[in-house]
Amino acid sequence: MRFQLVGACLRVWAEGTSSFAATVACWQQVIEQVRTLAPRSVLLLDELRGRDLTAAEWESLVQATRGQGLERVRIAHVKPQGTDELEYCEIHAREVGLDARVFADEASALLWLRDAT
């Protein structure tokens, strides 16, 4: 994972093999960076390869982030390998008070993040 603060946006690059454990570790690192850098938004460029998390795994992950500081930022999660069946990610995020969306491309994600400012 790599992190870069660009203005008030924390850019995150995640690469490697996708698994529940890898995704949890990714979000734990994002939470640490959000606490340290206090950005207004997060742009996660997710290039993890492998199986997508199930709806139950996403719900578990999102529930674990409750109260960890992600409620203060707008989150754009870019999945260039495809966003098939990932609407449940957004649904679970909203249920715990996160302002988050999943995108297939970075340009769309950046437009959505700019709309918040």
C-alpha positions as CSV (number, residue, x, y, z in Angstrom):
1,M,0.0,0.0,0.0
2,R,1.1,3.5,-0.7
3,F,-0.4,6.8,0.6
4,Q,-0.1,10.4,-0.6
5,L,-1.9,13.4,0.7
6,V,-2.9,15.6,-2.3
7,G,-4.5,18.8,-1.0
8,A,-7.2,17.6,1.4
9,C,-7.5,14.1,-0.3
10,L,-5.7,11.0,0.9
11,R,-4.8,8.9,-2.2
12,V,-4.3,5.3,-1.4
13,W,-3.0,2.6,-3.8
14,A,-3.7,-1.0,-2.8
15,E,-2.0,-3.8,-4.7
16,G,-1.6,-7.5,-4.2
17,T,-3.8,-10.5,-3.6
18,S,-7.4,-10.0,-2.5
19,S,-8.6,-11.7,0.6
20,F,-10.7,-10.8,3.6
21,A,-7.6,-10.5,5.7
22,A,-5.8,-8.3,3.1
23,T,-8.8,-6.1,2.8
24,V,-9.1,-5.7,6.6
25,A,-5.4,-4.8,6.8
26,C,-5.9,-2.3,4.0
27,W,-8.7,-0.5,5.8
28,Q,-6.8,-0.5,9.1
29,Q,-4.0,1.3,7.4
30,V,-6.4,3.8,5.8
31,I,-7.9,4.5,9.2
32,E,-4.4,5.1,10.7
33,Q,-3.6,7.6,7.9
34,V,-7.0,9.3,8.3
35,R,-6.3,9.8,12.0
36,T,-2.8,11.1,11.4
37,L,-3.4,13.3,8.3
38,A,-7.0,14.4,8.8
39,P,-8.0,14.5,5.1
40,R,-11.5,15.6,3.9
41,S,-11.6,12.7,1.5
42,V,-10.1,9.3,0.6
43,L,-9.5,8.0,-2.9
44,L,-8.7,4.3,-2.7
45,L,-7.3,2.9,-6.0
46,D,-8.0,-0.8,-5.3
47,E,-5.9,-3.1,-7.6
48,L,-6.1,-6.1,-5.4
49,R,-6.6,-9.2,-7.5
50,G,-8.4,-12.4,-6.6
51,R,-11.9,-13.1,-5.3
52,D,-14.1,-10.3,-4.3
53,L,-15.4,-10.2,-0.7
54,T,-18.9,-11.5,-0.1
55,A,-21.7,-9.3,1.1
56,A,-21.3,-10.8,4.6
57,E,-17.6,-10.1,4.7
58,W,-18.1,-6.5,3.6
59,E,-20.8,-6.0,6.2
60,S,-18.4,-7.4,8.9
61,L,-15.6,-5.1,7.7
62,V,-17.8,-2.0,7.6
63,Q,-19.2,-2.7,11.0
64,A,-15.6,-3.0,12.3
65,T,-14.8,0.5,11.0
66,R,-17.7,2.1,13.0
67,G,-16.4,4.9,15.2
68,Q,-12.9,4.7,13.8
69,G,-12.9,8.1,12.1
70,L,-13.9,7.3,8.6
71,E,-17.3,9.0,9.3
72,R,-15.4,12.3,8.9
73,V,-14.3,11.7,5.3
74,R,-15.9,11.1,1.9
75,I,-14.6,7.8,0.5
76,A,-14.3,6.9,-3.2
77,H,-13.3,3.3,-3.7
78,V,-12.1,2.7,-7.3
79,K,-12.2,-0.9,-8.5
80,P,-10.8,-0.8,-12.1
81,Q,-11.1,-4.6,-12.4
82,G,-14.9,-4.2,-12.1
83,T,-17.6,-3.3,-9.6
84,D,-20.0,-6.1,-10.4
85,E,-22.3,-6.9,-7.5
86,L,-20.5,-4.3,-5.2
87,E,-23.6,-2.2,-4.5
88,Y,-23.9,-3.9,-1.1
89,C,-20.5,-2.3,-0.1
90,E,-22.1,1.1,-0.4
91,I,-25.3,0.0,1.3
92,H,-23.3,-1.4,4.3
93,A,-21.2,1.8,4.5
94,R,-24.2,4.0,4.6
95,E,-25.8,1.9,7.3
96,V,-22.9,2.9,9.6
97,G,-22.8,6.5,8.6
98,L,-20.0,6.5,6.0
99,D,-20.2,8.7,2.9
100,A,-18.7,6.1,0.5
101,R,-19.2,5.0,-3.1
102,V,-17.6,2.4,-5.4
103,F,-16.4,3.4,-8.9
104,A,-15.0,1.6,-11.9
105,D,-12.7,4.5,-12.9
106,E,-10.7,7.2,-11.2
107,A,-12.1,10.1,-13.2
108,S,-15.7,9.4,-12.0
109,A,-14.5,9.0,-8.4
110,L,-12.6,12.4,-8.5
111,L,-15.7,14.2,-9.9
112,W,-17.8,12.8,-7.0
113,L,-15.2,13.7,-4.5
114,R,-15.0,17.3,-5.9
115,D,-18.8,17.6,-5.6
116,A,-18.4,17.4,-1.8
117,T,-16.2,20.5,-1.5
